[in-house]
Amino acid sequence: MAPRQKARDSETRVDSPISARSQVYQLLARTFAFPSEDFYQDVAQGRWQEQVAQTLPQLPFELTSVDSSRVIIPPDEFQAEYNRLFEVGTLGGPPCSLYGGHYERDRLRVMEELIRFYDYFGLSLTQGQLPDHISVQLEFMHYLTFKEAESLQRNRSQDSYQRAQTDFLERHPGKWLPLLRQKLANFQPLPVFDQLVTMADEFVRRDRQYLKSILNPSLL
């Protein structure tokens, strides 16, 4: 996913809970993609677990960290497990799809709605991306939280980005991640993938609650 008009450096750091939220969305978006050799090495050597553990305490809400245990299976088996769970499965289809549209009756409608979200903020998909994949949705949330942090840095209102985030989470990842988590529990996943889905589901749920507390504090 890329902005049609080049934004400021996406690595800009803002000393606030917003930057931590943005970093977690970026971290999750990258780790839900097909596991590269580099990602396997990060997990096998504990670097990914350490990065997560360092980021979570900076969030404005509590979130359980991941197990620091390292993966001890070969990289080809690690990738095969990803395929078994999320891409191919054993019966002609992924048992735990990472495409949000697969959890709705009308996937085309879901993808059209997602494209409208992305288009409104001047974002377009890169070649090969589908709008309802979890990595794309989480990358979009990374972008929105980055823009929120940028607004804070410039002393501008963040309301519009916060409302967009709340709406997007409720309509998309917050709606189907619990279903993915339930399905995954039935397939005895490798712990790292179980932790990844659990972390994403819990993070999206808690972040949605956090955003609502900011936008409507009187309701709490």
MOQUI-V748057 format. One record per pair of residues at least 24 apart in sequence whose ideal C-beta (glycine too) atoms are under 10 Angstrom apart, sorted by the first residue. I is the first residue (numbers start at 1). J is the second residue. D is the distance in Angstrom with one decimal. If there is no record, write none. Layout:
i=<I	I>
j=<J	J>
d=<D	D>
//
This chain:
i=<1	1	1	1	1	1	1	1	1	1	1	1	1	1	1	2	2	2	2	2	2	2	2	3	3	3	3	3	3	3	4	4	4	4	4	4	5	5	7	7	7	7	7	7	8	8	8	8	9	10	10	10	10	10	11	12	12	12	12	13	13	14	14	14	14	14	14	14	14	15	15	15	15	16	16	16	16	16	16	17	17	17	17	17	17	17	18	18	18	18	18	18	18	18	18	18	18	18	18	19	19	19	19	19	19	19	19	20	20	20	20	20	20	20	20	21	21	21	21	21	21	21	21	21	21	21	21	21	21	21	21	21	21	22	22	22	22	22	22	22	22	22	22	23	23	23	23	23	23	23	23	23	24	24	24	24	24	24	24	24	24	24	24	24	24	24	24	25	25	25	25	25	25	25	25	25	25	25	25	25	25	25	25	26	26	26	26	26	26	26	26	27	27	27	27	27	27	27	27	28	28	28	28	28	28	28	28	28	28	28	28	28	28	28	29	29	29	29	29	29	29	29	29	29	29	29	30	30	30	30	31	31	31	31	31	31	31	32	32	32	32	32	32	32	32	32	32	32	32	32	32	33	33	33	33	33	33	33	34	34	34	34	34	34	34	35	35	35	35	35	35	35	35	35	36	36	37	37	37	39	39	39	39	40	40	40	40	40	40	40	40	40	40	41	41	42	43	43	43	43	43	43	43	43	43	44	44	44	44	44	44	44	44	45	45	46	46	48	48	49	49	52	52	52	56	56	59	59	59	59	60	60	60	60	60	61	61	61	61	61	61	61	62	62	63	63	63	63	63	63	64	64	64	64	64	65	65	66	66	66	66	66	66	66	67	67	67	67	69	69	69	70	71	71	71	73	73	77	78	78	78	80	81	81	81	81	81	82	82	82	82	84	84	84	84	85	85	85	85	85	85	85	85	85	85	86	86	86	86	86	86	89	90	94	95	95	95	95	95	96	96	96	96	96	96	96	96	96	96	96	96	97	97	97	97	97	97	97	98	98	98	98	98	98	98	98	98	98	99	99	99	99	99	99	99	99	99	100	100	100	100	100	100	100	100	100	100	100	100	100	100	100	101	101	101	101	101	101	102	102	102	102	103	103	103	103	103	103	103	103	104	104	104	104	107	108	110	110	110	110	113	113	113	114	114	114	114	117	117	117	117	117	117	118	118	120	121	121	121	131	132	132	132	134	134	134	134	134	134	134	137	137	137	137	137	137	137	137	138	138	138	138	138	140	140	140	140	140	141	141	141	141	141	141	141	141	144	144	145	145	148	158	159	159	161	162	162	162	162	162	163	163	163	164	165	165	165	165	165	166	166	166	166	166	166	166	166	166	167	168	169	169	169	169	169	169	169	170	170	170	170	172	173	173	173	173	173	173	173	174	174	174	174	174	174	175	176	177	177	177	177	177	178	178	178>
j=<29	118	123	124	125	126	129	131	135	136	137	139	140	142	143	122	123	124	125	126	129	139	143	118	121	122	123	124	143	147	118	119	121	122	123	124	122	123	122	123	143	146	147	150	146	147	150	153	146	142	143	146	147	150	146	146	149	150	153	149	153	145	146	148	149	150	151	152	153	58	149	152	153	58	60	148	149	152	153	58	59	60	61	145	149	210	60	145	146	147	148	149	150	151	152	153	158	161	162	55	58	145	146	148	149	152	153	55	56	57	58	59	60	145	149	55	58	59	60	61	141	142	144	145	146	148	149	165	203	206	207	210	211	141	142	143	144	145	146	147	148	149	150	51	54	55	56	58	59	142	145	146	52	55	56	58	59	63	138	141	142	145	199	200	203	204	207	137	138	139	140	141	142	143	144	145	146	165	173	200	203	204	207	55	138	139	141	142	143	145	146	51	52	55	56	138	142	199	203	52	134	135	137	138	139	141	142	173	196	197	199	200	203	204	133	134	135	136	137	138	139	140	141	142	143	200	135	138	139	142	135	138	192	193	196	199	200	82	86	98	133	134	135	136	137	138	139	193	196	197	200	82	98	133	134	135	136	139	79	82	83	86	87	98	135	71	75	78	79	81	82	83	192	193	75	79	75	78	79	75	78	79	82	71	73	74	75	76	77	78	79	82	192	71	75	71	69	70	71	75	78	190	192	193	196	70	71	72	73	74	75	78	192	70	71	70	71	192	196	192	195	195	196	199	199	203	203	206	207	210	206	207	210	213	214	202	203	206	207	209	210	213	202	206	199	202	203	205	206	207	195	198	199	202	203	195	199	191	192	194	195	196	198	199	191	192	194	195	191	192	195	192	190	191	192	190	192	190	190	192	193	190	187	189	190	192	193	189	190	192	193	187	189	190	193	180	183	184	187	188	189	190	193	194	197	134	180	184	189	193	197	187	187	183	183	184	186	187	189	179	180	181	182	183	184	185	186	187	189	193	197	132	133	134	176	179	180	183	130	132	133	134	135	136	137	176	180	197	130	131	132	133	134	136	137	176	180	130	131	132	133	134	136	137	171	172	173	175	176	177	179	180	130	131	132	133	172	176	132	176	179	180	132	175	176	177	178	179	180	183	132	172	175	176	132	132	171	172	175	176	168	171	172	140	168	171	172	144	164	167	168	171	172	143	168	164	147	161	164	172	172	173	176	172	173	176	177	180	197	200	168	169	172	173	174	176	177	204	173	177	200	203	204	164	165	168	172	173	165	168	169	172	173	203	204	207	168	169	207	211	211	214	214	215	211	210	211	212	214	215	211	214	215	211	207	208	210	211	215	207	208	209	210	211	212	214	215	216	211	208	204	205	207	208	209	211	212	204	208	211	212	204	200	201	203	204	205	207	208	201	204	205	207	208	209	204	201	201	202	203	204	205	202	204	205>
d=<9.0	7.0	5.5	7.3	5.9	6.4	6.6	9.1	8.9	5.8	9.6	5.0	6.5	9.2	7.3	9.7	6.9	6.2	8.2	5.9	9.7	9.8	9.8	9.9	8.0	5.6	5.7	8.0	7.6	9.9	10.0	9.0	9.4	4.7	7.0	5.8	5.9	10.0	8.7	9.8	8.1	7.9	7.7	8.1	8.8	9.6	6.7	9.7	9.8	8.1	7.8	5.8	9.8	9.7	9.2	7.4	7.4	6.7	7.5	8.5	9.5	10.0	8.9	9.1	4.1	7.5	9.7	6.1	5.2	9.7	9.6	9.8	9.4	9.3	8.8	9.3	6.5	6.1	8.6	7.0	6.3	3.7	8.5	9.9	9.4	8.4	8.5	5.8	8.4	9.7	5.3	4.2	9.2	9.1	6.2	9.4	7.7	9.2	9.5	9.8	7.7	8.1	8.4	9.6	5.3	9.2	9.7	6.1	8.1	8.5	3.6	5.0	7.6	9.3	9.7	9.6	8.8	6.4	7.5	9.3	8.5	8.9	9.8	5.0	9.7	8.4	8.6	9.0	8.6	10.0	6.2	8.1	9.3	8.3	5.6	8.5	8.5	3.8	5.0	9.2	7.8	6.0	9.9	9.0	9.7	5.4	9.9	7.9	9.3	8.1	8.7	9.5	8.2	5.9	7.4	8.9	6.9	8.2	9.1	9.3	8.6	8.9	8.6	9.3	6.0	10.0	8.3	9.4	5.2	7.5	8.6	4.4	3.9	8.5	8.5	6.0	8.8	9.6	9.9	9.5	8.2	9.1	8.4	9.8	7.9	7.3	9.0	4.3	9.2	8.8	8.4	6.7	6.8	6.7	10.0	8.9	8.8	9.4	9.8	9.4	8.2	8.3	9.8	4.9	9.1	8.8	8.5	9.7	7.6	9.9	7.2	5.3	7.1	8.9	9.7	8.0	4.9	7.8	8.1	3.8	4.2	8.6	8.0	5.9	9.8	9.6	7.5	8.7	8.4	9.4	8.6	9.4	9.0	9.6	6.0	9.3	9.0	9.6	8.3	6.2	7.9	5.0	4.6	9.5	9.3	6.7	9.5	9.7	7.0	8.8	7.4	9.5	9.3	8.7	9.3	5.0	9.8	9.7	7.3	6.4	8.2	8.5	7.4	9.9	9.3	10.0	8.0	6.0	5.6	8.9	5.4	9.7	9.3	9.4	9.4	9.0	6.2	9.8	9.1	9.6	9.0	9.8	9.9	7.4	9.5	9.1	4.5	9.4	10.0	5.3	7.5	9.8	9.9	9.7	8.1	9.8	9.9	7.3	5.0	9.8	7.6	9.7	5.7	10.0	9.6	5.7	4.8	7.5	8.7	9.5	7.8	8.0	9.6	6.7	9.1	5.1	9.2	8.2	9.4	8.5	8.8	8.9	9.5	7.4	8.8	8.8	8.2	8.1	8.3	8.5	9.3	9.0	5.8	9.3	9.2	10.0	9.1	4.9	7.6	7.5	5.3	9.1	9.8	7.8	7.3	6.0	5.9	9.8	6.1	9.1	9.3	8.1	7.8	6.9	9.9	9.2	8.5	8.9	7.8	9.8	4.5	7.9	8.6	6.2	6.4	8.3	9.5	6.2	6.8	8.4	9.5	9.2	7.3	8.3	5.8	7.5	10.0	8.8	7.4	8.3	9.3	10.0	9.9	7.2	4.8	8.9	6.7	9.6	8.6	9.8	7.0	7.7	8.7	9.4	9.7	9.9	9.2	6.8	6.1	9.7	5.6	8.2	6.0	9.4	9.0	9.1	9.1	9.0	9.5	7.9	9.4	8.9	9.6	9.6	6.3	8.2	7.7	5.6	9.9	9.4	5.8	8.9	9.4	4.8	4.8	9.5	8.7	6.5	7.9	8.7	7.7	9.4	9.4	9.2	9.2	9.6	7.5	8.4	9.9	8.9	5.8	4.5	7.4	9.8	9.6	9.9	7.4	9.2	6.6	9.3	4.8	5.6	7.6	9.6	9.8	9.2	9.9	9.8	8.8	4.3	7.8	7.0	9.4	6.6	9.5	5.7	6.9	7.6	4.9	8.6	9.5	8.8	8.3	8.4	4.1	9.2	9.7	8.9	7.9	8.3	9.5	9.4	9.2	7.6	4.0	9.2	9.7	5.2	7.5	9.3	8.8	9.9	8.6	7.7	7.0	10.0	9.0	7.8	9.7	9.2	9.9	7.2	8.1	8.2	8.9	8.9	6.7	9.5	8.0	8.5	6.1	8.3	8.0	9.1	10.0	8.2	7.8	9.2	7.6	9.7	7.8	9.9	9.1	9.4	6.7	8.8	7.7	7.9	9.2	7.3	7.8	9.2	5.6	5.0	10.0	9.6	9.4	9.5	6.9	10.0	7.4	9.4	8.6	9.6	9.4	7.0	8.8	9.4	6.4	6.8	7.3	9.3	7.5	9.9	8.3	8.2	7.3	9.8	8.9	10.0	9.8	8.6	8.8	7.3	9.8	9.6	5.5	9.4	6.0	5.8	8.3	9.9	6.5	9.9	7.8	8.3	9.9	5.7	9.7	9.2	6.4	9.9	9.6	4.6	6.4	9.1	6.5	9.5	9.7	9.6	5.8	8.7	6.8	4.6	9.9	7.4	9.8	9.9	6.6	9.7	9.4	9.4	7.6	8.7	9.7	5.2	9.8	9.8	9.3	8.7	5.0	6.6	8.6	5.3	10.0	9.5	9.7	4.3	9.1	9.2	5.7	8.0	9.9	9.1	7.9>
//
